[in-house]
Amino acid sequence: MEGLREEVAEHRAPEEDIDSLFVNRWSPRAMTGESLDEAQYMPLFEAARWAPSSYNNQHWRFLYATREDEEFELFADLLIEANREWAEDAGVLVTLVSKETFDHNGEHARTHSFDTGAAWQNLALEATRQGLVTHAMQGLDYEAAAEQLNVPDGFSVECMIAIGEHAPPETLSDELQEREFPSDRKPVDEILHRGGFDD
Amino acid sequence: MEGLREEVAEHRAPEEDIDSLFVNRWSPRAMTGESLDEAQYMPLFEAARWAPSSYNNQHWRFLYATREDEEFELFADLLIEANREWAEDAGVLVTLVSKETFDHNGEHARTHSFDTGAAWQNLALEATRQGLVTHAMQGLDYEAAAEQLNVPDGFSVECMIAIGEHAPPETLSDELQEREFPSDRKPVDEILHRGGFDD
């Protein structure tokens, strides 16, 4: 397959001829600590906007802070220490939140998390295209995030996302360096079932 | 912006220079009723495989039936009538299921739906690249799906996905024809908040 980045090709062998963007997207921890400007990160939110959602409700809400913003520290403080260690070198931290109900009738929207995951993936893919890296984390204090970022009732915190410039793995601690490679995936037959679920 | 398809450009004006793939992906209902072969649909599942997930758990499971399969009727029967009306012209129907727990410790995985939404988005984008259309639905009988497709405890049914060849809108009922266009999105300032959530 053409188009795979060198570090990716060492670890990942897609079985079908797909857009290399999907395989080139991975979740590094090593970020440079450099600032990003709006022209770099706004296209990521723009890509996210166009994700599909139930009744086109667009459940996703992106709360963010750049490392120049006063609130950056507040966002970083929400992370567990193992994430904060590397994620404080992000250019932008994003708390991704979803609205649990439909705008048109106020009823519970079963797919609010699922649809918001689609928006996150668009963000991550556009970042890859722009030469930036992203890493989503569930290692954060969800309750503190809801409280300190004024998330209203009826909205769920989904995850924190670090967006940054990729740094060499050597900038990480020894322990994190060992995990700094594009992860492989399960074989297709573990996740794909023709007909019903396997017995 | 270059690269937007004609029917999309009439309805959608992205505000940033992003990959046109995100904007060209939309959710038509008009499908031709033609069969798809494995070479057409396997890359979609392959793209989905490479989505990110918490602890790389890869919560997604794809249960599918092609229109040649005995089980196709079973899948179509799970849909509400308003979806079945058009979705029975899909080439492949997919019931997307997520595992609610981590493989490595059996504990609840908070982001199983969110992560599975990321996999769905990869599938939809690769379909767009291949010239196929996809449409995800929450209009189905979730309980019947779990039961009839042998979905084990600890797995959630997320949605049904129709994959097919795009047909002219005139093949739809008058009512559905009126809705057969690429939907627009909320303005950025409704979904993007710098710092905490707006008061």
Interface residues (C-beta under 8 A of the other chain):
Chain A: R12 P14 E15 E16 D17 I18 D19 L21 F22 V23 R25 W26 S27 M42 P43 F45 E46 A47 R49 W50 A51 P52 S54 N56 Q58 W60 R61 F62 L63 Y64 A65 D69 E70 E71 L74 V97 R110 T111 S113 F114 D115 T116 G117 A118 A119 W120 Q121 N122 A124 L125 E126 R129 A136 Q138 Y142 Q148 L149 N150 V151 P152 F155 E158 C159 S183 R185 K186 V188 I191 L192 H193 R194 G195 G196 F197 D198 D199
Chain B: R12 P14 E15 E16 D17 I18 D19 L21 F22 V23 R25 W26 S27 M42 P43 F45 E46 A47 R49 W50 A51 P52 S54 N56 Q58 W60 R61 F62 L63 Y64 A65 D69 E70 E71 V97 R110 T111 S113 F114 D115 T116 G117 A118 A119 W120 Q121 N122 A124 L125 E126 R129 A136 Q138 Y142 Q148 L149 N150 V151 P152 F155 E158 C159 S183 R185 K186 V188 I191 L192 H193 R194 G195 G196 F197 D198 D199
